[in-house]
């Protein structure tokens, strides 16, 4: 079963990917780098710390993890390989 998002054409999200991104509040400085690099708009800054707002539009690119200089973002690829399919490779 998959679903589409009109804001991101050409991508289908596959159900059952689970929670594969999180933020360790104790390490987060609130710099917002994860917010800036996230293609899916999955992060927000609240009370001076980053938090995952939604994973329903996550592109599984791991940019959030790479951009976090404090190692506050924990990322692993979803079980089964991926939670989304794209029409463009």
Order of alpha helices (4+ residues) and beta strands (2+ residues): beta-beta-beta-alpha-beta-beta-alpha-beta-beta
